[in-house]
Amino acid sequence: MKRNITDEQARHMVELLKKKSVLIKNFSHKIEKYRLSGDKQTYKRKLKELLEKEEIKVYGKKIV
């Protein structure tokens, strides 16, 4: 199912991706061992947990 998005929505999504990629760079070394071992479940869980913590630490709230 294709969904048409406006330019404003596209810019907003790109900004969110940029912010999240910067945050992930701050803690990627902590989850690298799970990525290399192929443990997808633990990797996804740790990524989600650490991303939420980093968002709160940097921005004071979770990014939507």
PyMOL Python script that loads the backbone (N, CA, C, O; Angstrom):
from pymol import cmd

cmd.read_pdbstr("""\
ATOM      1  N   MET A   1       0.836  -1.166   0.000  1.00  0.00           N
ATOM      2  CA  MET A   1       0.000   0.000   0.000  1.00  0.00           C
ATOM      3  C   MET A   1       0.889   1.239   0.000  1.00  0.00           C
ATOM      4  O   MET A   1       1.671   1.443   0.928  1.00  0.00           O
ATOM      5  N   LYS A   2       0.774   2.051  -1.016  1.00  0.00           N
ATOM      6  CA  LYS A   2       1.542   3.285  -1.098  1.00  0.00           C
ATOM      7  C   LYS A   2       0.793   4.404  -0.419  1.00  0.00           C
ATOM      8  O   LYS A   2      -0.434   4.489  -0.482  1.00  0.00           O
ATOM      9  N   ARG A   3       1.543   5.245   0.219  1.00  0.00           N
ATOM     10  CA  ARG A   3       0.959   6.386   0.892  1.00  0.00           C
ATOM     11  C   ARG A   3       1.678   7.636   0.436  1.00  0.00           C
ATOM     12  O   ARG A   3       2.906   7.702   0.498  1.00  0.00           O
ATOM     13  N   ASN A   4       0.947   8.610  -0.013  1.00  0.00           N
ATOM     14  CA  ASN A   4       1.560   9.868  -0.414  1.00  0.00           C
ATOM     15  C   ASN A   4       1.776  10.733   0.818  1.00  0.00           C
ATOM     16  O   ASN A   4       0.883  10.904   1.647  1.00  0.00           O
ATOM     17  N   ILE A   5       2.988  11.276   0.916  1.00  0.00           N
ATOM     18  CA  ILE A   5       3.281  12.157   2.033  1.00  0.00           C
ATOM     19  C   ILE A   5       3.652  13.528   1.490  1.00  0.00           C
ATOM     20  O   ILE A   5       4.133  13.658   0.365  1.00  0.00           O
ATOM     21  N   THR A   6       3.426  14.522   2.288  1.00  0.00           N
ATOM     22  CA  THR A   6       3.749  15.885   1.879  1.00  0.00           C
ATOM     23  C   THR A   6       5.235  16.141   2.070  1.00  0.00           C
ATOM     24  O   THR A   6       5.934  15.376   2.735  1.00  0.00           O
ATOM     25  N   ASP A   7       5.700  17.226   1.477  1.00  0.00           N
ATOM     26  CA  ASP A   7       7.106  17.604   1.644  1.00  0.00           C
ATOM     27  C   ASP A   7       7.429  17.890   3.103  1.00  0.00           C
ATOM     28  O   ASP A   7       8.518  17.570   3.579  1.00  0.00           O
ATOM     29  N   GLU A   8       6.491  18.488   3.801  1.00  0.00           N
ATOM     30  CA  GLU A   8       6.702  18.799   5.214  1.00  0.00           C
ATOM     31  C   GLU A   8       6.855  17.524   6.034  1.00  0.00           C
ATOM     32  O   GLU A   8       7.723  17.445   6.903  1.00  0.00           O
ATOM     33  N   GLN A   9       6.016  16.524   5.764  1.00  0.00           N
ATOM     34  CA  GLN A   9       6.115  15.253   6.472  1.00  0.00           C
ATOM     35  C   GLN A   9       7.440  14.565   6.152  1.00  0.00           C
ATOM     36  O   GLN A   9       8.059  13.969   7.033  1.00  0.00           O
ATOM     37  N   ALA A  10       7.869  14.645   4.909  1.00  0.00           N
ATOM     38  CA  ALA A  10       9.137  14.036   4.515  1.00  0.00           C
ATOM     39  C   ALA A  10      10.302  14.710   5.230  1.00  0.00           C
ATOM     40  O   ALA A  10      11.203  14.027   5.716  1.00  0.00           O
ATOM     41  N   ARG A  11      10.296  16.042   5.303  1.00  0.00           N
ATOM     42  CA  ARG A  11      11.357  16.766   6.008  1.00  0.00           C
ATOM     43  C   ARG A  11      11.384  16.390   7.493  1.00  0.00           C
ATOM     44  O   ARG A  11      12.451  16.220   8.084  1.00  0.00           O
ATOM     45  N   HIS A  12      10.200  16.264   8.076  1.00  0.00           N
ATOM     46  CA  HIS A  12      10.104  15.893   9.490  1.00  0.00           C
ATOM     47  C   HIS A  12      10.696  14.501   9.717  1.00  0.00           C
ATOM     48  O   HIS A  12      11.427  14.289  10.684  1.00  0.00           O
ATOM     49  N   MET A  13      10.388  13.567   8.844  1.00  0.00           N
ATOM     50  CA  MET A  13      10.918  12.206   8.982  1.00  0.00           C
ATOM     51  C   MET A  13      12.434  12.199   8.840  1.00  0.00           C
ATOM     52  O   MET A  13      13.116  11.483   9.572  1.00  0.00           O
ATOM     53  N   VAL A  14      12.966  12.975   7.921  1.00  0.00           N
ATOM     54  CA  VAL A  14      14.419  13.052   7.729  1.00  0.00           C
ATOM     55  C   VAL A  14      15.084  13.644   8.964  1.00  0.00           C
ATOM     56  O   VAL A  14      16.132  13.160   9.391  1.00  0.00           O
ATOM     57  N   GLU A  15      14.492  14.683   9.543  1.00  0.00           N
ATOM     58  CA  GLU A  15      15.045  15.282  10.754  1.00  0.00           C
ATOM     59  C   GLU A  15      15.073  14.281  11.909  1.00  0.00           C
ATOM     60  O   GLU A  15      16.053  14.214  12.652  1.00  0.00           O
ATOM     61  N   LEU A  16      14.002  13.507  12.059  1.00  0.00           N
ATOM     62  CA  LEU A  16      13.971  12.484  13.104  1.00  0.00           C
ATOM     63  C   LEU A  16      15.064  11.440  12.883  1.00  0.00           C
ATOM     64  O   LEU A  16      15.732  11.027  13.830  1.00  0.00           O
ATOM     65  N   LEU A  17      15.242  11.020  11.644  1.00  0.00           N
ATOM     66  CA  LEU A  17      16.283  10.035  11.343  1.00  0.00           C
ATOM     67  C   LEU A  17      17.666  10.586  11.638  1.00  0.00           C
ATOM     68  O   LEU A  17      18.519   9.869  12.161  1.00  0.00           O
ATOM     69  N   LYS A  18      17.899  11.838  11.312  1.00  0.00           N
ATOM     70  CA  LYS A  18      19.199  12.459  11.599  1.00  0.00           C
ATOM     71  C   LYS A  18      19.467  12.496  13.100  1.00  0.00           C
ATOM     72  O   LYS A  18      20.560  12.158  13.553  1.00  0.00           O
ATOM     73  N   LYS A  19      18.450  12.915  13.872  1.00  0.00           N
ATOM     74  CA  LYS A  19      18.612  12.985  15.325  1.00  0.00           C
ATOM     75  C   LYS A  19      18.892  11.611  15.908  1.00  0.00           C
ATOM     76  O   LYS A  19      19.770  11.458  16.758  1.00  0.00           O
ATOM     77  N   LYS A  20      18.148  10.611  15.454  1.00  0.00           N
ATOM     78  CA  LYS A  20      18.324   9.263  15.991  1.00  0.00           C
ATOM     79  C   LYS A  20      19.676   8.680  15.604  1.00  0.00           C
ATOM     80  O   LYS A  20      20.285   7.963  16.399  1.00  0.00           O
ATOM     81  N   SER A  21      20.158   8.974  14.393  1.00  0.00           N
ATOM     82  CA  SER A  21      21.454   8.440  13.988  1.00  0.00           C
ATOM     83  C   SER A  21      22.577   9.030  14.833  1.00  0.00           C
ATOM     84  O   SER A  21      23.539   8.333  15.154  1.00  0.00           O
ATOM     85  N   VAL A  22      22.467  10.301  15.194  1.00  0.00           N
ATOM     86  CA  VAL A  22      23.467  10.923  16.068  1.00  0.00           C
ATOM     87  C   VAL A  22      23.427  10.271  17.444  1.00  0.00           C
ATOM     88  O   VAL A  22      24.473   9.995  18.031  1.00  0.00           O
ATOM     89  N   LEU A  23      22.224  10.022  17.963  1.00  0.00           N
ATOM     90  CA  LEU A  23      22.096   9.385  19.266  1.00  0.00           C
ATOM     91  C   LEU A  23      22.691   7.984  19.253  1.00  0.00           C
ATOM     92  O   LEU A  23      23.375   7.591  20.198  1.00  0.00           O
ATOM     93  N   ILE A  24      22.437   7.234  18.197  1.00  0.00           N
ATOM     94  CA  ILE A  24      22.930   5.859  18.104  1.00  0.00           C
ATOM     95  C   ILE A  24      24.450   5.838  18.061  1.00  0.00           C
ATOM     96  O   ILE A  24      25.066   4.914  18.593  1.00  0.00           O
ATOM     97  N   LYS A  25      25.065   6.833  17.441  1.00  0.00           N
ATOM     98  CA  LYS A  25      26.531   6.909  17.417  1.00  0.00           C
ATOM     99  C   LYS A  25      27.095   7.015  18.830  1.00  0.00           C
ATOM    100  O   LYS A  25      28.215   6.575  19.089  1.00  0.00           O
ATOM    101  N   ASN A  26      26.315   7.602  19.747  1.00  0.00           N
ATOM    102  CA  ASN A  26      26.781   7.774  21.123  1.00  0.00           C
ATOM    103  C   ASN A  26      26.886   6.453  21.886  1.00  0.00           C
ATOM    104  O   ASN A  26      27.675   6.353  22.826  1.00  0.00           O
ATOM    105  N   PHE A  27      26.108   5.439  21.505  1.00  0.00           N
ATOM    106  CA  PHE A  27      26.131   4.195  22.276  1.00  0.00           C
ATOM    107  C   PHE A  27      26.282   2.940  21.420  1.00  0.00           C
ATOM    108  O   PHE A  27      26.113   1.833  21.931  1.00  0.00           O
ATOM    109  N   SER A  28      26.590   3.080  20.156  1.00  0.00           N
ATOM    110  CA  SER A  28      26.670   1.917  19.270  1.00  0.00           C
ATOM    111  C   SER A  28      27.718   0.897  19.725  1.00  0.00           C
ATOM    112  O   SER A  28      27.565  -0.300  19.484  1.00  0.00           O
ATOM    113  N   HIS A  29      28.770   1.364  20.375  1.00  0.00           N
ATOM    114  CA  HIS A  29      29.803   0.445  20.851  1.00  0.00           C
ATOM    115  C   HIS A  29      29.267  -0.542  21.896  1.00  0.00           C
ATOM    116  O   HIS A  29      29.821  -1.628  22.071  1.00  0.00           O
ATOM    117  N   LYS A  30      28.194  -0.164  22.584  1.00  0.00           N
ATOM    118  CA  LYS A  30      27.626  -1.023  23.620  1.00  0.00           C
ATOM    119  C   LYS A  30      26.822  -2.190  23.047  1.00  0.00           C
ATOM    120  O   LYS A  30      26.658  -3.208  23.719  1.00  0.00           O
ATOM    121  N   ILE A  31      26.323  -2.061  21.827  1.00  0.00           N
ATOM    122  CA  ILE A  31      25.494  -3.123  21.241  1.00  0.00           C
ATOM    123  C   ILE A  31      26.176  -3.835  20.079  1.00  0.00           C
ATOM    124  O   ILE A  31      25.589  -4.727  19.466  1.00  0.00           O
ATOM    125  N   GLU A  32      27.396  -3.449  19.777  1.00  0.00           N
ATOM    126  CA  GLU A  32      28.119  -4.033  18.645  1.00  0.00           C
ATOM    127  C   GLU A  32      28.305  -5.544  18.809  1.00  0.00           C
ATOM    128  O   GLU A  32      28.223  -6.283  17.829  1.00  0.00           O
ATOM    129  N   LYS A  33      28.552  -6.004  20.022  1.00  0.00           N
ATOM    130  CA  LYS A  33      28.788  -7.434  20.237  1.00  0.00           C
ATOM    131  C   LYS A  33      27.552  -8.269  19.886  1.00  0.00           C
ATOM    132  O   LYS A  33      27.685  -9.398  19.413  1.00  0.00           O
ATOM    133  N   TYR A  34      26.355  -7.726  20.115  1.00  0.00           N
ATOM    134  CA  TYR A  34      25.123  -8.453  19.783  1.00  0.00           C
ATOM    135  C   TYR A  34      24.901  -8.491  18.264  1.00  0.00           C
ATOM    136  O   TYR A  34      24.412  -9.484  17.724  1.00  0.00           O
ATOM    137  N   ARG A  35      25.264  -7.405  17.590  1.00  0.00           N
ATOM    138  CA  ARG A  35      25.130  -7.359  16.138  1.00  0.00           C
ATOM    139  C   ARG A  35      26.078  -8.353  15.479  1.00  0.00           C
ATOM    140  O   ARG A  35      25.693  -9.070  14.555  1.00  0.00           O
ATOM    141  N   LEU A  36      27.298  -8.391  15.952  1.00  0.00           N
ATOM    142  CA  LEU A  36      28.292  -9.292  15.372  1.00  0.00           C
ATOM    143  C   LEU A  36      27.982 -10.759  15.648  1.00  0.00           C
ATOM    144  O   LEU A  36      28.273 -11.621  14.818  1.00  0.00           O
ATOM    145  N   SER A  37      27.396 -11.047  16.804  1.00  0.00           N
ATOM    146  CA  SER A  37      27.088 -12.432  17.145  1.00  0.00           C
ATOM    147  C   SER A  37      25.830 -12.934  16.441  1.00  0.00           C
ATOM    148  O   SER A  37      25.581 -14.139  16.410  1.00  0.00           O
ATOM    149  N   GLY A  38      25.035 -12.025  15.877  1.00  0.00           N
ATOM    150  CA  GLY A  38      23.819 -12.434  15.176  1.00  0.00           C
ATOM    151  C   GLY A  38      22.622 -12.608  16.084  1.00  0.00           C
ATOM    152  O   GLY A  38      21.609 -13.167  15.663  1.00  0.00           O
ATOM    153  N   ASP A  39      22.713 -12.148  17.312  1.00  0.00           N
ATOM    154  CA  ASP A  39      21.611 -12.248  18.273  1.00  0.00           C
ATOM    155  C   ASP A  39      20.640 -11.089  18.035  1.00  0.00           C
ATOM    156  O   ASP A  39      20.729 -10.048  18.686  1.00  0.00           O
ATOM    157  N   LYS A  40      19.723 -11.282  17.102  1.00  0.00           N
ATOM    158  CA  LYS A  40      18.836 -10.203  16.672  1.00  0.00           C
ATOM    159  C   LYS A  40      17.886  -9.740  17.765  1.00  0.00           C
ATOM    160  O   LYS A  40      17.643  -8.541  17.904  1.00  0.00           O
ATOM    161  N   GLN A  41      17.350 -10.662  18.535  1.00  0.00           N
ATOM    162  CA  GLN A  41      16.390 -10.292  19.574  1.00  0.00           C
ATOM    163  C   GLN A  41      17.032  -9.405  20.635  1.00  0.00           C
ATOM    164  O   GLN A  41      16.480  -8.366  20.997  1.00  0.00           O
ATOM    165  N   THR A  42      18.179  -9.808  21.126  1.00  0.00           N
ATOM    166  CA  THR A  42      18.868  -9.029  22.149  1.00  0.00           C
ATOM    167  C   THR A  42      19.322  -7.696  21.573  1.00  0.00           C
ATOM    168  O   THR A  42      19.238  -6.668  22.245  1.00  0.00           O
ATOM    169  N   TYR A  43      19.802  -7.706  20.334  1.00  0.00           N
ATOM    170  CA  TYR A  43      20.250  -6.478  19.681  1.00  0.00           C
ATOM    171  C   TYR A  43      19.099  -5.468  19.584  1.00  0.00           C
ATOM    172  O   TYR A  43      19.267  -4.299  19.930  1.00  0.00           O
ATOM    173  N   LYS A  44      17.944  -5.918  19.117  1.00  0.00           N
ATOM    174  CA  LYS A  44      16.784  -5.017  18.975  1.00  0.00           C
ATOM    175  C   LYS A  44      16.322  -4.486  20.327  1.00  0.00           C
ATOM    176  O   LYS A  44      16.001  -3.305  20.461  1.00  0.00           O
ATOM    177  N   ARG A  45      16.291  -5.361  21.325  1.00  0.00           N
ATOM    178  CA  ARG A  45      15.849  -4.962  22.659  1.00  0.00           C
ATOM    179  C   ARG A  45      16.800  -3.934  23.255  1.00  0.00           C
ATOM    180  O   ARG A  45      16.363  -2.907  23.775  1.00  0.00           O
ATOM    181  N   LYS A  46      18.105  -4.207  23.183  1.00  0.00           N
ATOM    182  CA  LYS A  46      19.110  -3.293  23.731  1.00  0.00           C
ATOM    183  C   LYS A  46      19.111  -1.963  22.974  1.00  0.00           C
ATOM    184  O   LYS A  46      19.241  -0.901  23.583  1.00  0.00           O
ATOM    185  N   LEU A  47      18.964  -2.023  21.644  1.00  0.00           N
ATOM    186  CA  LEU A  47      18.923  -0.808  20.837  1.00  0.00           C
ATOM    187  C   LEU A  47      17.767   0.080  21.277  1.00  0.00           C
ATOM    188  O   LEU A  47      17.930   1.288  21.453  1.00  0.00           O
ATOM    189  N   LYS A  48      16.612  -0.520  21.452  1.00  0.00           N
ATOM    190  CA  LYS A  48      15.422   0.234  21.863  1.00  0.00           C
ATOM    191  C   LYS A  48      15.624   0.848  23.249  1.00  0.00           C
ATOM    192  O   LYS A  48      15.323   2.023  23.459  1.00  0.00           O
ATOM    193  N   GLU A  49      16.130   0.055  24.189  1.00  0.00           N
ATOM    194  CA  GLU A  49      16.350   0.542  25.552  1.00  0.00           C
ATOM    195  C   GLU A  49      17.353   1.688  25.587  1.00  0.00           C
ATOM    196  O   GLU A  49      17.103   2.730  26.193  1.00  0.00           O
ATOM    197  N   LEU A  50      18.482   1.484  24.934  1.00  0.00           N
ATOM    198  CA  LEU A  50      19.534   2.496  24.961  1.00  0.00           C
ATOM    199  C   LEU A  50      19.129   3.758  24.207  1.00  0.00           C
ATOM    200  O   LEU A  50      19.503   4.862  24.602  1.00  0.00           O
ATOM    201  N   LEU A  51      18.367   3.605  23.121  1.00  0.00           N
ATOM    202  CA  LEU A  51      17.906   4.766  22.371  1.00  0.00           C
ATOM    203  C   LEU A  51      16.961   5.612  23.217  1.00  0.00           C
ATOM    204  O   LEU A  51      17.054   6.839  23.210  1.00  0.00           O
ATOM    205  N   GLU A  52      16.055   4.968  23.944  1.00  0.00           N
ATOM    206  CA  GLU A  52      15.140   5.703  24.815  1.00  0.00           C
ATOM    207  C   GLU A  52      15.908   6.444  25.907  1.00  0.00           C
ATOM    208  O   GLU A  52      15.618   7.607  26.186  1.00  0.00           O
ATOM    209  N   LYS A  53      16.872   5.788  26.520  1.00  0.00           N
ATOM    210  CA  LYS A  53      17.668   6.423  27.571  1.00  0.00           C
ATOM    211  C   LYS A  53      18.448   7.615  27.024  1.00  0.00           C
ATOM    212  O   LYS A  53      18.513   8.666  27.662  1.00  0.00           O
ATOM    213  N   GLU A  54      19.039   7.447  25.844  1.00  0.00           N
ATOM    214  CA  GLU A  54      19.837   8.507  25.237  1.00  0.00           C
ATOM    215  C   GLU A  54      18.960   9.696  24.839  1.00  0.00           C
ATOM    216  O   GLU A  54      19.365  10.846  25.004  1.00  0.00           O
ATOM    217  N   GLU A  55      17.761   9.423  24.317  1.00  0.00           N
ATOM    218  CA  GLU A  55      16.838  10.504  23.956  1.00  0.00           C
ATOM    219  C   GLU A  55      16.466  11.326  25.179  1.00  0.00           C
ATOM    220  O   GLU A  55      16.439  12.556  25.123  1.00  0.00           O
ATOM    221  N   ILE A  56      16.184  10.655  26.274  1.00  0.00           N
ATOM    222  CA  ILE A  56      15.814  11.346  27.507  1.00  0.00           C
ATOM    223  C   ILE A  56      16.999  12.148  28.036  1.00  0.00           C
ATOM    224  O   ILE A  56      16.834  13.274  28.504  1.00  0.00           O
ATOM    225  N   LYS A  57      18.196  11.563  27.959  1.00  0.00           N
ATOM    226  CA  LYS A  57      19.393  12.243  28.462  1.00  0.00           C
ATOM    227  C   LYS A  57      19.699  13.497  27.636  1.00  0.00           C
ATOM    228  O   LYS A  57      20.030  14.540  28.201  1.00  0.00           O
ATOM    229  N   VAL A  58      19.593  13.407  26.313  1.00  0.00           N
ATOM    230  CA  VAL A  58      19.963  14.519  25.449  1.00  0.00           C
ATOM    231  C   VAL A  58      18.852  15.544  25.298  1.00  0.00           C
ATOM    232  O   VAL A  58      19.089  16.746  25.417  1.00  0.00           O
ATOM    233  N   TYR A  59      17.639  15.070  25.035  1.00  0.00           N
ATOM    234  CA  TYR A  59      16.531  15.977  24.733  1.00  0.00           C
ATOM    235  C   TYR A  59      15.569  16.186  25.894  1.00  0.00           C
ATOM    236  O   TYR A  59      14.713  17.068  25.827  1.00  0.00           O
ATOM    237  N   GLY A  60      15.687  15.405  26.947  1.00  0.00           N
ATOM    238  CA  GLY A  60      14.804  15.542  28.076  1.00  0.00           C
ATOM    239  C   GLY A  60      13.456  14.858  27.882  1.00  0.00           C
ATOM    240  O   GLY A  60      12.604  14.894  28.770  1.00  0.00           O
ATOM    241  N   LYS A  61      13.264  14.242  26.732  1.00  0.00           N
ATOM    242  CA  LYS A  61      12.027  13.526  26.437  1.00  0.00           C
ATOM    243  C   LYS A  61      12.274  12.553  25.294  1.00  0.00           C
ATOM    244  O   LYS A  61      13.308  12.613  24.629  1.00  0.00           O
ATOM    245  N   LYS A  62      11.335  11.671  25.075  1.00  0.00           N
ATOM    246  CA  LYS A  62      11.447  10.705  24.001  1.00  0.00           C
ATOM    247  C   LYS A  62      10.993  11.349  22.699  1.00  0.00           C
ATOM    248  O   LYS A  62       9.976  12.042  22.666  1.00  0.00           O
ATOM    249  N   ILE A  63      11.741  11.121  21.633  1.00  0.00           N
ATOM    250  CA  ILE A  63      11.395  11.649  20.308  1.00  0.00           C
ATOM    251  C   ILE A  63      10.325  10.755  19.711  1.00  0.00           C
ATOM    252  O   ILE A  63      10.437   9.530  19.748  1.00  0.00           O
ATOM    253  N   VAL A  64       9.301  11.363  19.169  1.00  0.00           N
ATOM    254  CA  VAL A  64       8.194  10.593  18.573  1.00  0.00           C
ATOM    255  C   VAL A  64       8.572  10.123  17.209  1.00  0.00           C
ATOM    256  O   VAL A  64       7.778   9.458  16.543  1.00  0.00           O
TER     257      VAL A  64
END
""", "prot")
cmd.dss("prot")
cmd.show_as("cartoon", "prot")
cmd.util.cbc("prot")
cmd.orient("prot")
